[in-house]
Amino acid sequence: MESEELIKQIKSDLYKEVDDLKRDHLSFKKRISIISNLLIPGVGFLIYGGSYLKGFISFLLFISYNILFFTKIENNVDTSMAVIYYIPAIAIWIVSAAMVAGLDD
């Protein structure tokens, strides 16, 4: 009788530890996803396992705007105005990171 209670107690402790580890793993995965998304927009979605389409779209938007900016806009505008024209790329970057931070399972 006591051994059954002991086994039940050990099982509940084990399940509690497993749940704690799962929560810690998801928290770590989310932090890594946010940090990687700050480095390259869209990659955080892939690491976290969220919407791959959102990740691809944000990556494509960021890269295409950078290509457009550095090939067309930067050469034709002075430096002070070029900073203003780069704001959409920064907005894509920040919104993408905020979207990754808002992902839940």
C-alpha positions as CSV (number, residue, x, y, z in Angstrom):
1,M,0.0,0.0,0.0
2,E,2.7,2.4,0.9
3,S,4.7,1.5,-2.2
4,E,1.7,2.4,-4.4
5,E,1.4,5.8,-2.8
6,L,5.2,6.3,-3.2
7,I,5.0,5.4,-6.9
8,K,2.1,7.8,-7.3
9,Q,4.1,10.5,-5.6
10,I,7.1,9.8,-7.8
11,K,5.0,9.9,-10.9
12,S,3.4,13.2,-10.0
13,D,6.8,14.7,-9.3
14,L,8.2,13.4,-12.6
15,Y,5.2,14.8,-14.5
16,K,5.7,18.1,-12.8
17,E,9.4,18.2,-13.7
18,V,8.5,17.3,-17.3
19,D,6.0,20.2,-17.5
20,D,8.5,22.6,-16.1
21,L,11.1,21.5,-18.7
22,K,8.5,21.9,-21.5
23,R,7.8,25.5,-20.3
24,D,11.5,26.3,-20.1
25,H,12.1,24.8,-23.5
26,L,9.3,26.9,-25.1
27,S,10.6,30.0,-23.3
28,F,14.1,29.4,-24.6
29,K,12.8,28.7,-28.1
30,K,10.9,31.9,-28.1
31,R,13.9,34.0,-26.9
32,I,16.1,32.4,-29.6
33,S,13.4,33.1,-32.2
34,I,13.1,36.7,-31.3
35,I,16.9,37.2,-31.3
36,S,17.4,35.5,-34.6
37,N,14.5,37.5,-36.0
38,L,16.2,40.7,-35.0
39,L,19.3,39.6,-36.9
40,I,17.4,38.5,-40.0
41,P,13.7,39.3,-40.3
42,G,11.5,36.3,-40.9
43,V,13.9,33.6,-39.6
44,G,12.3,33.7,-36.1
45,F,9.1,32.3,-37.6
46,L,11.0,29.3,-39.0
47,I,12.9,28.6,-35.8
48,Y,9.8,28.9,-33.6
49,G,7.8,26.8,-36.0
50,G,5.1,29.4,-36.5
51,S,3.7,30.5,-39.8
52,Y,6.3,29.8,-42.5
53,L,4.4,31.9,-44.9
54,K,4.7,35.0,-42.6
55,G,8.4,34.3,-42.2
56,F,8.9,34.1,-45.9
57,I,6.8,37.2,-46.6
58,S,8.6,39.3,-44.0
59,F,12.0,38.1,-45.2
60,L,11.1,38.8,-48.8
61,L,9.7,42.3,-48.0
62,F,12.8,43.2,-46.0
63,I,15.3,41.9,-48.6
64,S,13.4,43.4,-51.6
65,Y,13.1,46.8,-49.9
66,N,16.8,46.8,-49.1
67,I,17.6,45.9,-52.7
68,L,15.4,48.7,-53.9
69,F,16.8,51.1,-51.4
70,F,20.5,50.4,-52.1
71,T,20.1,50.3,-55.9
72,K,17.7,53.1,-56.6
73,I,17.0,55.4,-53.7
74,E,20.3,55.8,-52.0
75,N,22.1,56.9,-55.1
76,N,19.5,59.5,-56.0
77,V,18.9,61.1,-52.6
78,D,21.2,62.9,-50.2
79,T,22.1,61.2,-47.0
80,S,19.7,63.0,-44.7
81,M,16.7,62.1,-46.9
82,A,18.0,58.5,-47.4
83,V,17.7,57.9,-43.7
84,I,14.0,58.9,-43.9
85,Y,13.5,56.6,-46.9
86,Y,15.0,53.7,-44.9
87,I,12.3,53.9,-42.2
88,P,9.9,51.3,-43.9
89,A,12.7,48.7,-43.8
90,I,13.1,49.4,-40.0
91,A,9.3,49.1,-39.6
92,I,9.3,45.8,-41.3
93,W,12.1,44.6,-39.1
94,I,10.4,45.7,-35.8
95,V,6.9,44.5,-36.8
96,S,8.3,41.1,-37.7
97,A,10.1,40.8,-34.4
98,A,6.9,41.9,-32.6
99,M,4.9,39.2,-34.5
100,V,7.4,36.5,-33.4
101,A,7.2,37.7,-29.8
102,G,3.4,37.3,-30.0
103,L,3.5,33.7,-31.2
104,D,1.9,31.2,-29.0
105,D,1.4,27.4,-29.3
